[in-house]
Amino acid sequence: MKVYFTPKMIANAESFSPSASKPGQVLADWQAAGLKIEVMNPQIADAEVIAQAHDPAYVARVLQLTSLNGFGNTSPSVARSLVHTVGAMISATLAAMRDGKPAAALCSGFHHASYGAGGGFCTFNGLVVAAFEARKAGAKKVGILDLDEHYGNGTDNIIKTLRLSKWVEHFTAGAHYVKPSQAKTFLKALPGIMRQRFHGCDVLIVQLGADPYVLDPLGGWLTMEQLAMRDRIVFETARQMGLPVAWNLAGGYSKDAEGKITPVLQIHRQSAEACIAAHTKKSVHAA
């Protein structure tokens, strides 16, 4: 599995959220586990590329540190990282289209960033930017499957504002599933949702958030085992559909007794293992 990462994606967000700092931890965890991954350097998404999905003035203000980022501050570290995190999502999407195999971008968030503003730890909507770049590369229809805990309001806002619904198909689980009592229903419905909503798409961009974990302070409706099942369903169904997948880490805020994001790392590792297993039918670990 190709994994798009650069240390330049890592930032000090001065925030409760570990999202801006976790890419390096996730990569180290996957490498320590011996997963079969190929680390790739992502492209850089400049202001013009990002502005395909946003008000150009908003993009400029954020990058020039005169407008708040999604973490509610003007951290230079965050601003520097944004062109790389969005670039990673683009690179993974184009690689999935080109190779017909899943690719991962070790970035987070995106879905609360609307046309002219950030929020909820999201500054630019790399999902929609990647969809635009996929269209340039020949995709006639792009799917966005958002399995983060929270409703992807920013993605919906951009799709509505720019009138993208004719070629962007978006499903955000956070708008429909929020309770542990819905877990079995969701898992049973997920294959059908994918087949119905994303039939005919040329690529599927997926957010596999760790924050639906039942013990997450900002989430709480899927067990660790159910999250693993979610991921297996996503990758196996996509494989059966012949649908290339580009996925990212999205949210996740759980910590262990020592204050480390160990549960988040475990969930992201499960996602990577499910991805590799579904497309190799062999061991997910390197020999």
N, C-alpha and C positions, 0 to 999 in steps of 0.2 A: 504494500500500500504506500502510495506517495503521500508524504506529509510535508506541508508547506510551513516553514518556520524560519525566522531569523531572530537573533537576540534583540534586534531593533524593534521588535514587536512588544517587548517588555517595557512597562512603564511604572512609575510611582504615581498612582492615582490619588494618593492622600485620601483614601476612602475605605469604608467598611468592606467593600467588595474586593475580592482577590482577583477578579477577572483580568485586570491589566498586568498582573504580575505572575499569573499561573502558567502561561505558555511554556516557559522553561522547565517548570516543575513537572508538567505533564510529559514533555518530551523525555526528561530524565527518567521518569517512572516507566515509560514504555520501553526505553532502552534497557533499563535494569531488568525488566521482565523478559527481555529477549524477543520482543515482538518483531515480526517481519515487516520492517518499514524502511523506506528510502527517503531520507530527509532532503528536501528540495528548497532552494532559495526562492522566495516569492518575488514577484514583480512589485514595483512601486506604483501606487495609484496616485497620480498627481491631482491637483485641485480641479482641473478640467474634467477628468474622469469621474471624480466623486460628485461633481456638480450635475452630472446626468440625472441624479436622483434627488438633488437638493437645490435650494435657492443658492445660487452662486455667491451672493453676498454673505449668507450664513457660513458657507464653507470658508470663505476668505477670512471672516472675522475669527472663526475658531482657530485657524492655522496661524493667524497673526496675534493670537492671545487677547483679542478684544471682545470675545463672546464666550460665555460659559460652555464648557464641554459637558458631556453626559454625566460626569461625576460632580457637576455643580461647582467647578473651579476653573482656573485658567492655567493649569499645570503645563509648563513647557515640555515635560517628559511625556505627558499624554499626547500633546499636539504632535510631537515628533514621531510618536508610534503609529498614528492613525493611517498614514499613507502606506504603512507596512501591513497593518492588520486588514485593511480593506484590500490591499494588494494580494494578501494571502488567500482571501476568499475568492477573488477573481482567478488567481492562478489555479486553485483547486478545481474551480468550476470548468475552466477551459481544459485542464488536464483530463477531467472526467469525460468531457465531450470528445476530446481527441483520442483517448485511449479506450474508451468504453468501460473503464474500470473506476471504482470509487477512489476518491482522493480526500484527504483531510486537511483542513486549515486550522492551525492551533490558535484560533482567535475566539473571541467571545462577544456576546451581546448583539448589537445591531438593531434589534427589532423595535425598540422604543424610540429610535431616532426618526422623526417625521421630516416633512419637506423642509421646514424652516427652523427646527429646534431639536435639541437633544434632550435626554432625560433617562432616568432609570439605568444609569451606568452605560448608556449607549450614546455615542456622539454622531457617527455617520452610519447610514444603513447599508452595510456592505452586502446584504442580501440582494437588494434592488440594484445596486451598482453592478454586482456580478451578473445579474440578469441582463442588464443592458449590454455588458461586454459579451455575454453568451449570444445575444441577438446579433451583435456585430460579427460574431464568428459563425453565424449561419443558423442558429436556433430559431425556429419559428414559434415555439411555445416553451416557456420555462416554468417549472413548478417550484414553489417554496413551501416546504413542510416544516412548520415551526412546532417543535416538541419541547420547548422551554416551558417552565411552569406558568409563565405569565402571558397574557394576551399581547400579541404583536401589533399594538395600536399604531406604531410608527409606520410599519410596513403597509398596513391598510390605508393610512393617511396618504402615503406617497402614491400608491396604486390609484386611489381616488383622485388625488390632485392632478396627476399627470395622465390620467385615463389610460391605464395600462392593462385593464382587465381582459382585453381581447387577446393578449398574448402572455400575461402573467397569471398563473393560477396559484392562489395562496390559501393555505389552511393552517390556522393557528389553534392548537389544542387548548390553549389557555382560555379561549373564549367559550369552551364547551365542557371541559373536564377539570374539576378542581377538588373533588372529594374522594377519600379512600373508597367509599362505597361505589364509586364509578369505575374503579380500576379494572375489574374483570370485563365490564361492558366496553371500556375503551380498547383493551387489548384484543377483544373479539372483533371489534368494529374496524380496527386499524387497517388490516389488509384490504377490506372493501373500500375504505376511505381513499387509500392510495390508488386502487385500481379505477375508482370512479373519477376522482378529482384530477389525477395526473396522467390518465391515458392520453397518449398522443404528445406528451412532453418530450423534448429532446434532451433535457437534463433536469435533475431534481436537486435543489439546494436544501439541505436539511440542517436544522438546529437540534442537536441532541443534548438538551440541557440536563445538568445534574441536579437542578433545583426542584424538580418534582419529587425528589426523595422525601419520604415521609418524616424524616427527622431534620430536614432543612429548615432553618429559621425563617426563610422567605418562601417556603413551599409546603409540601407535605401531603402527598396522596398515593405515591407508589413506593413499594418496598424495594430493596436492593435487587431482589430476585425479579420483581416485576419490571424494573428498569432494564435488566439484562434481557428479559423477554421482549420488551419494547424494541430494543435495538436489533435483536435477531429477526423480528418481524419486519422491520424497516428494510434491512439489507437483503433478506431472503425474498421478500416481495418485490423489491426493486430488481433483483437479479432475475426473477421469473418474468418480470415485465420487460426485461432488456433495457432498463432505464438507468443511465449513468448517474451516480450520486456524488455530490460534493458536500461535505458536512463540516460543521464547526462545533465548538465546545459549548457555546452559550453560557447560561448562568450556573451557579453552584456555590453555596455559602456554608455548608456544613463543616464543622471542625471536630477534632477528637479531643480527648481530655487534656492534651498538651497544647491545644490551640492551633494545631496544624490542620491543613485541609485534606487529611488522609481520606475521608469518605468521598470527597469530590474526585480525588485522583483515582480511587477505585472505580467509581462510576464511569469516568472517562476511559479508563483502561478496558472496562467491560465493552464499551462502545467500539473501541478499536479491535478488540478480539472478535466481536460479532461481525464487524466489517470484513476482517481478514478471513474468518471461517466461512462466511457465506460465499465468498468469491474464490476460495481455493479448495474448499472441502477437505483441507488437510490441517496439519498442526498450525496454530497461529504463532508459534514461537520459532525463532531462528535456530538452525541446527548448531 
